[in-house]
Amino acid sequence: MITKSLYLLAVTAVTCSLGFSQDKKQQDIKSIKSMCGCYEVKFNFAETFQYAKDSASYKPSQTKHESALEWVELVEDTPNKIVMQHLLIVSDNMIIKHWRQDWLYENTDLYLFDKNTSWKYKKLDKKAVKGQWTQKVYQVDDSPRYEGTATWVHVDGQDYWANVTDAPLPRREHTKRNDYNVLKRRNIHEITATGWNHEQDNDKLIRDDSGKDVLLAQEKGMDIYTKVPDSKCIAGQKWWKENNVLWKNVRDKWQTLFDRHQDLNLEAKVEKKTLYSLLFDLKPDAAKSETDAIIQKFVK
């Protein structure tokens, strides 16, 4: 009887654990998908501390306050992968493909930014990512940007995901600064009553070929996404319907490169042109062979 009781107790414990895990996962999915829709966004960045050796000649980055209307399209929705495309709506006739974020459940394959235009492939242990979600962030041309894995937290009325990972220079700086080459980002995605916030605490690093880092400066970022009616973003929705096939072809090509599970090194420019400019110039009905060929030219 004792053995049978212990067996029933163990079965009950496992069943309860599996049920809790599934409930938690559904909470995670609800939080992630709640970031889709139409948003008025305020982008705020300020350099907080400087550590330059020559502080007299160091010029800190200017404080940034910008706003935008942004449509976040749910591109892919499966139990273990959620893909969301951000679109900036400048006007009804001017839509800019912005960044993309993919969320993968218990993912073990990461491309970690090294420096300049290189990413290192890393295989994680399954036990290390149990219950976690990887956020993979991509450039406007769907090339890699940064990614990291962490657990969504739902406690005491708080609903957030936080991770620290290395990234290239942000778009607001890469044409203005060349005195650092890595941005170590602490990203917090918090779901709020009015939308969601993307909070950042970043280190601006100088990384040499041996991997040694020198801290140049730090900055604070707060991007505030306030939900507005989807009807305000109809132009973005329409643009995506007209262009989604083109960008699926682009995503598919990149995926074949990621599936090699090898370090990735890219050219910054080919024939004096950037990858995003070449892709943005294409018509929506461009053949997949054309997008494949363009991307392949940038792979070293």
Secondary structure, DSSP 8 states (H G I E B T S, - for coil): -HHHHHHHHHHHHHHHHHHHHHHHHHHHHHHHHTT-EEEEEEEEEEEEEE--SSTTT------EEEEEEEEEEEEEEETTEEEEEEEEEEETTEEEEEEEEEEEET--EEEEEEETTEEEEEE--GGGGTT-EEEEEE-TTS-EEEEEEE--EEETTEEEEEEEEEE---TTTTTT--S--EEEEEEEEEEETTEEEEEEEEEEEEE-TT--EEEEEEEEEEEEEEE--GGGGHHHHHHHHHHHHHHHHHHHHHHHHHTT-S-EEB-S-BTTB-HHHHHHTS-TT--HHHHHHHHHHTB-
